[in-house]
């Protein structure tokens, strides 16, 4: 689970519905964006947050990136591995924007193939 400790509070982001069917992707993506927005973490997937210079800020940035990327992968477990790797996704990068971009591209491609 994702923990936000910005003000020494522990606010756990509620899990969203898992993505099971490809037809549900765009609704799932909307829920993901809203959930992250409520915790001011949506920039990590909308624009990408540049790496800060300050050491303390960098530690928080790294933690947030890993947490948001995990949140995405945990919510879409059936699509992370082979399908995204085939598209050049790097799981070790822990880049939530790249993860969501690859998922979006994958589902957009599926939708066009109908």
C-alpha positions as CSV (number, residue, x, y, z in Angstrom):
1,X,0.0,0.0,0.0
2,X,1.0,3.5,-0.6
3,X,1.8,5.6,2.4
4,X,2.1,9.4,2.3
5,X,4.1,10.8,5.1
6,X,4.5,14.4,4.0
7,X,3.3,15.9,7.3
8,X,4.3,13.1,9.6
9,X,0.8,11.7,9.0
10,X,0.2,8.3,7.6
11,X,-2.5,8.5,5.0
12,X,-3.0,5.3,3.2
13,X,-4.4,5.6,-0.3
14,X,-7.4,3.3,-0.7
15,X,-6.9,0.6,-3.2
16,X,-8.8,1.1,-6.5
17,X,-10.6,-1.7,-8.4
18,X,-8.1,-4.0,-10.0
19,X,-7.9,-3.9,-13.8
20,X,-9.2,-7.3,-14.9
21,X,-10.8,-6.7,-18.3
22,X,-9.3,-4.7,-21.1
23,X,-12.7,-3.0,-21.6
24,X,-12.4,-1.4,-18.2
25,X,-9.0,0.3,-18.8
26,X,-10.2,3.8,-19.3
27,X,-12.5,3.8,-16.3
28,X,-9.6,2.2,-14.2
29,X,-7.2,4.9,-15.4
30,X,-9.7,7.6,-14.4
31,X,-10.0,6.1,-10.9
32,X,-6.2,5.9,-10.7
33,X,-5.8,9.5,-11.6
34,X,-8.4,10.6,-9.1
35,X,-7.0,8.5,-6.3
36,X,-3.5,9.9,-6.8
37,X,-4.8,13.5,-7.2
38,X,-6.4,13.3,-3.8
39,X,-2.9,12.8,-2.4
40,X,-1.2,15.2,-4.7
41,X,0.7,12.5,-6.4
42,X,-0.9,12.7,-9.9
43,X,2.0,14.7,-11.3
44,X,4.1,11.5,-11.1
45,X,2.0,10.0,-13.9
46,X,0.8,13.1,-15.7
47,X,4.0,15.1,-16.3
48,X,6.7,13.2,-14.5
49,X,8.4,14.9,-11.6
50,X,12.0,15.8,-12.2
51,X,14.6,14.5,-9.8
52,X,15.3,17.2,-7.1
53,X,18.8,18.3,-6.2
54,X,18.3,18.5,-2.4
55,X,19.1,15.2,-0.7
56,X,16.0,15.1,1.5
57,X,13.7,16.1,-1.4
58,X,15.4,13.4,-3.5
59,X,14.7,10.7,-0.9
60,X,11.1,11.7,-0.8
61,X,10.9,11.8,-4.6
62,X,12.4,8.3,-4.9
63,X,9.9,7.0,-2.3
64,X,7.0,8.6,-4.0
65,X,8.0,7.3,-7.5
66,X,8.4,3.7,-6.1
67,X,5.1,3.9,-4.2
68,X,3.1,5.3,-7.2
69,X,4.7,2.8,-9.6
70,X,3.8,-0.1,-7.2
71,X,0.3,1.3,-6.8
72,X,-0.2,1.1,-10.6
73,X,1.4,-2.3,-10.9
74,X,-0.6,-3.7,-8.0
75,X,-3.8,-2.4,-9.5
76,X,-3.1,-3.9,-13.0
77,X,-1.3,-7.1,-12.2
78,X,-2.2,-9.1,-15.3
79,X,-0.8,-6.5,-17.7
80,X,2.6,-5.6,-16.2
81,X,4.9,-8.4,-17.1
82,X,5.2,-9.7,-20.7
83,X,2.9,-7.3,-22.5
84,X,4.7,-4.2,-21.3
85,X,8.2,-5.6,-21.5
86,X,7.6,-6.4,-25.1
87,X,6.9,-2.7,-25.6
88,X,10.2,-1.7,-24.0
89,X,9.0,-1.1,-20.4
90,X,11.7,-1.3,-17.8
91,X,10.4,-2.5,-14.4
92,X,13.6,-1.7,-12.6
93,X,13.3,2.0,-13.6
94,X,10.3,2.4,-11.2
95,X,9.0,5.2,-13.3
96,X,5.3,5.6,-12.8
97,X,4.8,7.8,-15.8
98,X,6.5,5.4,-18.1
99,X,4.5,2.5,-16.6
100,X,1.1,4.3,-17.2
101,X,2.2,5.5,-20.6
102,X,3.0,2.0,-21.7
103,X,-0.3,0.7,-20.3
104,X,-2.2,3.4,-22.1
105,X,-0.4,2.7,-25.3
106,X,-1.1,-1.0,-25.0
107,X,-4.8,-0.5,-24.4
108,X,-5.1,2.2,-27.1
109,X,-3.6,-0.2,-29.5
110,X,-6.1,-2.9,-28.5
111,X,-9.0,-0.5,-28.9
112,X,-7.9,0.4,-32.4
113,X,-7.6,-3.2,-33.4
114,X,-11.3,-3.9,-33.1
